[in-house]
Amino acid sequence: MSMNTQGRPTGTGSAGAAATGSALLPNEPLLFEIGDTDHSGVDLPDVDLDVSFLGGFERQTPLDLAGLTEPEAMRHYVRLSRLNHSIDSGMYPLGSCTMKHNPRLNEKIARLPGFSDIHPLQPISTVQGALELMNQLSHWLLTLTNTAAVALSPKAGAHGELLGMMAIKAAQEAAGQAHRTVVLVPESAHGTNPATAAFLGYTVKPVPAKADGTVDVEAVKAALSSEVAAIMLTNPNTCGLFEPQVIEIAQAVHDAGAFFYCDGANFNAIMGVVRPGDLGIDAMHINLHKTFSTPHGGGGPGAGPVVLSEALAPFAPVPFVRRAGSGLELVEHVEGSALGRVTAFHGQMGMYVRAFTYMLSHGGDGLAQAAEDAVLNANYVKARLDHIFSVPFPDYPTMHEALFDDSFLRDTGVSTLDFAKALIDEGFHPMTMYFPLVVHGAMLIEPTESESKQTLDRFCDVMAELAQDATNGNKERFTAAPMRAPRRRLDETRAARQPVLTWEKPNRLPKAAE
Ligand SMILES: *Cc1c(COP(=O)(O)O)cnc(C)c1O
């Protein structure tokens, strides 16, 4: 196998190539490198047309698309899919990301033609079923959160967050409060929180955490002023702890004339058990792709509906579904709407179907049970490992995530990153590392409710065995890891900063030379 000019391996070779075992190599070539323009996966009859309907816009040059047979195309994508770890191939305890099993029932329902074959521009009278689903999904989200309005359309948690903060900004501008330019963000927050606030032109003011890992309510009170627009708080927080003073914080924020934005990405820990509206939140995004099991992380698009309190409801964006007579209508224009539309069409319909299927198949009590099981599983992992791994905040039981720090690795020459890479060799996706930032060498493990005790035990056994090996001085196993993955360690910074996004056709050997 040779490399082309961009450092990519070239094709698996045509007829007559020497045996290389290249079919087993992880360097899956591009479709363009496997295929050629002489072949096609479909047989179409020659067209006997000498009129064109394209009004002079016909292509003048060949399309030059790679032609492949159906098995070639199929194998290409299946081989690619096997290069990634996935929730379908093993445990994925990535803290804060809630990588839970996506029940196949969700997929089955999402593929019903009445959902999958409709078009967003179809007449409303022909898509009443889809609107009904959006309406009922909204109802469930409002009931679970005890809030007044919901915008389904944001396409990720960060997008929902942006929208919630835009609603806050619009509400304050409408109330003559545009001088409020500061947003309080606890130090343990997810990076999207300060990014959202800064993107909207706010000054971000960090709020310190207490030694026990919870937000310091006195520090919040001290930071509040007539300049503060909102606080952005995660509850349960990113240390996996339920904020014990959340109601007092909400009260203080409201007394200061500010809004309470809650990052709801951790809703999986409390759904059906606590209604965030009861805690005094004004806006919160819900990651359907985390809490309600829709695929994400390369497996599918996200959906981040944002719920709004009574005060913010008039600032919800369009579109939304509304009952009209005996049917439903889609409201796409509201006179004087502050935000208008924030995404094309109506959002991620396929994800609404999956999330709603998950809700209906669990029922209200089942959702509460899922949250309780997620919390139980995290506490089980914590209890099994807390004599080996240090727990930075031992004062509280954990919610849905077990947080450890890397002090057990002191003087071993093994870093948290090395340790996580060694987990890959054992068939597990690494936990979240170095986040939350308030904990040095943080390791955040979120097992979710979908793992069995057997799987949790195997994971804990592996974690304990790795810790033992690291402290015994077997540094090599860690610094050289991963050994068994299709790729070793990547230069992730360079991959992000200098991605190779184009492909140039290599000069193929002339046929006669073969
Ligand atoms: C995942 C997550 C987000 C962002 O959600 P995306 O869908 O990835 O944009 C925000 N906050 C927290 C705490 C999260 O875990």
The ligand as an SDF file (V2000), in Angstrom:
LIG
                    3D

 15 15  0  0  0  0  0  0  0  0999 V2000
  -23.9090   17.8170   26.5030 C   0  0  0  0  0  0  0  0  0  0  0  0
  -23.9620   19.0140   27.3580 C   0  0  0  0  0  0  0  0  0  0  0  0
  -24.2160   20.2910   26.8020 C   0  0  0  0  0  0  0  0  0  0  0  0
  -24.3160   20.5620   25.3160 C   0  0  0  0  0  0  0  0  0  0  0  0
  -25.1720   19.7460   24.5960 O   0  0  0  0  0  0  0  0  0  0  0  0
  -24.9080   19.4870   23.0340 P   0  0  0  0  0  0  0  0  0  0  0  0
  -26.1040   18.7660   22.5630 O   0  0  0  0  0  0  0  0  0  0  0  0
  -23.6540   18.6840   22.9520 O   0  0  0  0  0  0  0  0  0  0  0  0
  -24.7310   20.8240   22.3780 O   0  0  0  0  0  0  0  0  0  0  0  0
  -24.3240   21.3590   27.6710 C   0  0  0  0  0  0  0  0  0  0  0  0
  -24.1640   21.1970   29.0030 N   0  0  0  0  0  0  0  0  0  0  0  0
  -23.8960   19.9990   29.5660 C   0  0  0  0  0  0  0  0  0  0  0  0
  -23.7480   19.8870   31.0520 C   0  0  0  0  0  0  0  0  0  0  0  0
  -23.7780   18.8640   28.7600 C   0  0  0  0  0  0  0  0  0  0  0  0
  -23.5090   17.6760   29.3010 O   0  0  0  0  0  0  0  0  0  0  0  0
  1  2  1  0
  2  3  1  0
  2 14  2  0
  3  4  1  0
  3 10  2  0
  4  5  1  0
  5  6  1  0
  6  7  2  0
  6  8  1  0
  6  9  1  0
 10 11  1  0
 11 12  2  0
 12 13  1  0
 12 14  1  0
 14 15  1  0
M  END
$$$$
